[in-house]
Amino acid sequence: MEQLTGEDPAHIGPYRLIARLGAGGMGLVYLGRSDVGRTVAVKVVQAEHAQHPEFRKRFAREVAAARRVGGAWTADVLDADTEAAVPWVATQYIPGPDLTTVVAQDFGPLPERSVTTLANRLALALRAVHEAGLIHRDLKPSNVLVTVDGPRVIDFGIARAMDSLAGDSLHTRTGMLIGSPGFMSPEQVRGLELTPASDVFCLGALLVYAATGRLLFGATETGLNAHLFRIAEEEPDLTGVPDELVELVRACLEKDPAERPTPQEVADRTAAERSGEWLPGAVLAQLGRRAAHLLDYSPTPPAGRPAVPDPRDRFAQQVPPQPAYTPTAPAYSGAGRARAR
């Protein structure tokens, strides 16, 4: 989370902006708050993308479909303006770090119990996305937020709008790769038509990362083309994946999309009831510290911009002060209690 700069707007639609949450190929993401105090994540499309009519058309269609996605393991799409000069979409704010932060910075590879729960919840999230007629297309650790209750999938379906910016390659007209190296399916690498099975391959790659802390087909320092070739042609290295999960992960990573399990089948194979927390204690403690930081976060307005009062303060002011406590005599005196006996 970063402070706003002088170049950031104070409001987007009905939402007062509080901080920057991040940036990506699509645009900037802000932490916002509605006039009734609801906290949301507001994603704003880059102005250069908004200039393309086909992008706008697909973005509007994908946002409309994303608003139909249900289920407990996705971030709800709450609001959008796809006709604005700079289109935006607001989603439920999930107060947790992404999986990359947990694995690469805070903790390291997750234990078998956590990875199994992750597989189950993400499969259920993909089922909900697919039932809405969407394909995620960019399932990766940074699009999975980690909370005490379980993971949440974000940015589902939005990546399809980027297809309208592409020519005859994997790259957009602006040079941005469609998809994320290390978390792309073989058919995505080859530029073929995608089906929901593409998301299942990406789920398998994500589970390898969660269990081992490494990219499925190695780092990309050897060159992007060599990396994409390995995804399309080489067999995955599943060293370090827990024995109980290795066959399921291997099935998700089949080169032939028709050979992969469906999200429902993945969910069924990982649905065993487990008591206790799904994450190690150290991760839960870190989540608690992050939540406390968010509660204490006090945005500093950019230079030259007056501070905007928090609308939640209005409600605090409307509650009348409580009178000072004054002790009263007990309802029953000692004599009364004696008579009752």
Secondary structure, 3 states (H helix, E strand, C coil): CECCCCCCCCEECCEEEEEEEEECCCEEEEEEECCCCCEEEEEEECHHHHCCHHHHHHHHHHHHHHCCCCCCCECCEEEEECCCCCCEEEEECCCCCEHHHHHHHHCCCCCHHHHHHHHHHHHHHHHHHHHCCCCCCCCCHHHEEECCCCEEECCCCHHHHHHHHECCCCEECCCCECCCCCCCCHHHHCCCCCCHHHHHHHHHHHHHHHHHCCCCCCCCCCCHHHHHHHHHHCCCCCCCCCHHHHHHHHHHCCCCHHHCCCHHHHHHHCCCCCCCCCCCHHHHHHHHHHHHHHHHCCCCCCCCCCCCCCCHHHHHHHCCCCCCCCCCCCCCCHHHHHHHC
